[in-house]
Amino acid sequence: MKKTTELIGFDNYFNVINDNPVRTINPPVYKGSTVLFQNYEDMLRANKGQYEGVSYGTDRLPTQRALEEAIRRLEGGHLTRVFQSGINGIINTLLAFTKSGDHILLCDNIYGPTARFCRKILSRYNVEIGVVPPAVGADIVEYIRGNTRLIFLESPGSNTFEIQDIPAVTAIAREKGIMTLLDNTWATPLYLHPFELGIDVVVESVTKYISGHSDVLLGSVTVSAQYAEQFSKFYRVMEVFASPEDCYLALRGLKTLEIRLKHHETSALQVARWLETVDLVDKVIHPALPSHPEHHIWKRDFKGSSGLFAFTFKEEYPETKLAAFVNSLDLFGLGYSWGGYKSLLTAAKYDRACSARYPDKTLVRLNIGLEDPGDLMKDLEKGFEALRNERGEDSV
Ligand SMILES: Cc1ncc(COP(=O)(O)O)c(C=O)c1O
C-alpha cells in the first residue's frame, strides 16, 4: 500500500459514551492530568507498574498515542515517541543513549541547538564530543574510537545542505556496534526511509512539514526493535509528553503531507533552477540540482526533495546592502523554522568546526511555501533589482 493511502486510512479512533462507540473520522483530543481507573484492582496494578492501560496525563494520552502510531507506521520503525518539540526529542534521545565515558560523533552540519546541547550540557556529564565532515561516508572509520557510542547525522543539513553517504556510515557503525541517529526533518518519512539504509533512530521535527502550518511545536523519535525497550523505559521515567492539541493538529497535517510536499518540491525546484540563471547569484545549493556536490547520493537514496534550499551571491555584500535585498521582498517572511505554507528567508554565514564548503559566504536560505512559484520569483527579482540599484549608487 502506498504511504499516502495508509496515511489517509489511519482513522480507527473510538470514543465510548454510555457504552455506545462514537467513531469520528478524526481522533478526539484527550486532555487530562487525572485518568480514572475502572476499579481499585487496576489502581493497585498501576502502583506495581503492572497496568497495561493509561494511568496518568503524562502517560501518553490517546491523541498522542494515535500520532505516535501514525508516525511509526510511516517511518517503518518499531516504536515512536513524540515530544514537545523537535529539539526536546533530540535532547532526550541523546540523554537516553549516552552515559559518562562515551564518545559521540556529530556531523558538522547538524541543527545548531543539537550541537549546542552536546557541547554545553552533555559534555558536563563526561560525554566526549567529536565532529565528522558533513559529507562523511566510509571515512567515518577514521573518527571512531573504542568508546564511540553513537553517530548523529543530518542529511541534508538544514542550513548548508551537505549529504552524507548513510549506507556507508551505517555499514561501519553496525560492524562496530555503534548506534546511528538521523535527523530526517528535511526529507520527512516520505522522501527518505532511513531504517532501510541501516539507521537505528530517526528524529523528525514534526513542527516542520508534518504539521505544515507553523502553529505547532512537536518532535518525534522512532527507534528500531533493538533500542525500543530502552527508549520506552527512558521516556516513561522522564515523563515527557506532548500537547494533545498539537498532536491532533499534527495528525491533521499528516493527511495532506504528501500533496503539500509535492507542491513545495516542484515550486522550490522551479525557483532554484531560475536562480541559477540570475546574474548576481553564484551557487544554488539544492540537493536535487545536478550541480550539488552530493547530487548522486541524493538521487540514489532519496525519493524526492523538499522546499528548503540556499543560494550565495557572487559578490559578498555588507549587511546594509543585504538589507536592501531582504527588505524589498513582500512574500518572504523573515523568520526561523520552516516547512510551513508561507515562504520564509534567512541570510547568515555558517561557521563549521571541521568543514568550510562556503567559507565567508552568506547563505540566503529559502523556505519555499505554497504560494505560486511565479509570484515568488517576481518577488525575488524585486530584491535583485534593489541590489543592482545599490551597486549603481556605489559607482556614481
Ligand atoms: C533540522 C532540524 N532539526 C530539528 C529542529 C528542531 O525542531 P523544533 O523547532 O521542533 O524544536 C529544527 C528546527 O529548526 C531543524 O531545522
The ligand as a Gaussian input file, in Angstrom:
#p B3LYP/6-31G(d) Opt

LIG

0 1
 C       16.864000      20.070000      11.048000
 C       16.138000      20.463000      12.275000
 N       16.043000      19.582000      13.273000
 C       15.419000      19.876000      14.418000
 C       14.861000      21.112000      14.616000
 C       14.195000      21.425000      15.921000
 O       12.829000      21.400000      15.791000
 P       11.851000      22.209000      16.759000
 O       11.762000      23.585000      16.235000
 O       10.576000      21.425000      16.616000
 O       12.425000      22.126000      18.124000
 C       14.930000      22.077000      13.620000
 C       14.331000      23.410000      13.801000
 O       14.509000      24.328000      13.064000
 C       15.609000      21.742000      12.411000
 O       15.739000      22.627000      11.416000

